Amino acid sequence: MLILRGLLNKLQVVSDNLRDDSSESINVGSASSVTSEPIVNRGRKPTTNNASDMQSIWKAQIQALWDGVEGAQNFVPLEPGRHIIRECSNFVEISMNTNKPKHAVHLFLLNDCLLIAVKKKRQATKDTTKIKLVADRCWSLDDVSLIDMKDTDGSKNFIKVLKHPTDQFIFQSSNAEEKKNLMNMTKRATDEMMSAKAVKHADSVINAQNNQQQLTPLIRSLSRRGRNALTSSLRNQKTSSPKISAKSPRELSFNDLREIEDLADRLDVQIATREFDQAVESIEKAKAALTNVSADATRLDSIRVKMEDRVVRLSYAISRDLTNPNVKKTQVQKCVKWLLRLGYGEQAREQFLSARTNNIRIRTKQLKFEGDIPQYINELSLVHFTLIKNTCDWYSAAFKDIKMSSGLVKWAKEEVEHYASMFQRQVYSAHNRDDKIVRRCLKYARDHCLMLREVGLDFKFLLDTLLQLDGISRAANNTVYESLSGLTEEEEDLLDSYGA
């Protein structure tokens, strides 16, 4: 399988080198066609295995990009290994509101980012067909997703670019082949960048663990030193676990090594095709196969590094799904279950709660304030406490271990404190010290806070403390609450009729 993968990569490189990248005309609306030549010469790549020569070639590419695109050096600084993969000159940007072309653009796909340059006609020359390129925006491949939009009568060869978390852009290609090539190369570049980051992260994790002698669960099962440390730790602790007789380690045979190599290849495929459940099962099989074995130390370390690399890549891919702002409850449960089986329970909890915090910030920023303070506080309270309640519900369904509940309570407390700070800035400002407005806002806050009782949390006492007015005693604040609780329905309707 490794040989097949290498041949496919070589075939892709050859096809890229032989592809004719001659520029074509783009018709933007009713304007005349504008032709732009490629900025970076994409001839045949030199056949060289010298890393320094490749760095020199890539450096020349970036410098040519700076010369041809105004302001490109601000978006694409020179970094080791950064190079241009593809240059697309026949695209236009489409307006999201009118669905009509805005202007012609030049796309540069690099190994770690996507640069968008706007085409502008030169004013100082008589030849109006000559254009200049101005760098407009640049996105990391981590933050964008390219979606192939279905062709319709009014829109053909459209590509939607989703920029995390909410931005969207639409571009149109001059032909279907160019669109397909850009999407395929972007996907491949993103996968390679993710894989490289995973490998780099794995190396850093392994180095740190070797220095601190703190091994991950998988390494602990593959390393004799980890097993001895774990055994010693358990011996010092007086636990009630039954004693298990030690078995003599078995020798790794040639067939065992071959099976593990095949398993590593299958893991690569399963991670690439997002078959996470099968990938986790494969990791567990490898863990079981390498438990209580004896082999050459160098060979065992090589196997350990390979499998740990796959574990890190798999956990990284699952974590991206877990932190997706549009993830569903069932998907959260699956992702957390996989990460727990891999031994990344703490990381899963931190990433999930961090993603939910970002989601709350985004949703609250989408609320529009139109001058009605009680109405805004009512909507803010509803959104904030509903998302906290849903997060607690999802967390309880995904993390079954009661020992991990403390992290959820701490997170919920911090979110209530954040809500209280927003409440104070909006309601207790110097020009809004109207008792009726304050009382209505406090009522909305307390009413919506009570919904947390449905998931076993009661932060009413905390909210009452946090919403104390500056310079007003607790007794006075309680009077406000008591006056609210003593209102009849007619009095509440009369209070609402004031409109704050």
C-alpha positions, 0 to 999 in steps of 0.5 A: 500500500505504501508503494501504491501511495507513492506511485499515486503521488508521483502521478499527481505531480507529473500531471500537475507539471504537464498541465497547461496553465495558459491564462484565459479571458474572464468576462466580468459582467458587461465589461471587456475581457481582461487577460492576466498572465501567471505571476509565478512561472510553473514550468517543469520542476527540477529533478533534485533531492537536495533540500537546500535547492528546493528551499531556494526554488520556493524562496524565488517563487515567493519573491516572484509573488511579491513582485507581481502582487502588490501587498502580498508580502504583508499576507505571505511572509517568507517562511521555511517550506512555504511554496506555491502549489497552484495559481488560478487566474480565471476566477471572479468573485460573486456578490453574496447579495446580488449573485452578480460578478463583483471583480476578477480575482487571481487565486494563489494556492500555497501549501498552508494558505489561500491568497486572493488578489484583486485584478485592477486595470492600470491607470497610467498606461494606454493599454487598458488590457494590462492589469495589476494585482493587489492582495485582498485577503489571505486565509489559512487552510485550517480556517477555510472549507471549499464547497462545490456548488451545484450548477444551475441556469444562473450559476455555473462553476461556482465555489463557496468558501466558508471562512471559520466561523461565519464568513462566506465568499463565492467565486466563479471559475471560467471552466469546470476543469479549473474549478475541479483542479482547485478543489482537489489540490486544496483538499490535498494541501489541507490534508498534507498540512494537517498530517504535517502538523499532527506529526510535528505535534506527535514529535513534540509530545514524544520528546516532552514525555521522554524528558518528563518520563510521563507517557501517554496511555498508548506509549505506556502500554507499549513501553516496558519502562511505562509498565514498570512505573505503572506497576510500581505506582499501583504497588505503593497504593493500597487498592482493593484490585485483585492481584493478577499473575504476571505472564512471561512476555512473548516474542514478536514474530515476523508475522506479528510485525507484518500485521502491525505494518498493515494495520498502520496502513489501514489506519492511514486510510481510515483516518483519510476517509473519516472512518473514525470508529474503525480507526479507534478499533484498529488502535485498540487492536494494536494496543492489545497486540503489543501488550506484554511483548518482548522485542528488540528495543530499536524495533519496538521504539519504531513501532511505538512512534508509528502508532503514536503518530496515528493516534495523534492524527486521529485525535486531531481529526476527531477534535476538529469535528468536536469543535465544529460550531454546527456539530449535533448532540449525537456527533458530540457523543460519538467524538467524545466516546472515541477520544475517551477510548484513545485516552484523551478524556481531559482534552475532549472536555477542554475542547468541547467546553471551549467550543461551546464558549465560543458558540455562546459568544457568537450567538450573543453578538448576533443579538441586535440592540435597538434601544429597548434595554429590557427587551435586549436583556430578555433576549440575552438571558434567553440565549445565554442560559439556554445554551448553558443548559444545552451544554450541560445536557450534552456534557452529561450525555457524553461524559458518563464519569461522575469525576468529570462533573466538576469541570462542567460546574466550573465552566457553567459558573464562569459563563454565569459570571460573564453574563452578569458582567454583560448585564451590569454594563448594559443595565447599570450604566450611569444614564440608565438608573431607572428603577422600573428598567432595572426591576424588569431586567432583574426579573428576566435574568432570574426567570431565565436562570431558573431553567438551569435547574432542569439540568441539576444546576442552581445558580440563583444565589450566585446571580443574586450576588453578582447583580448587586448594584454598585452602592446599594446594599444587599437588603435594598437589592432584596427589596427589589426582588421581593417587590417583583415577586409580590406583583399581581398579574395586573401590576405586571401588565401595567409595568409592561405597558410603560415599555421601560 
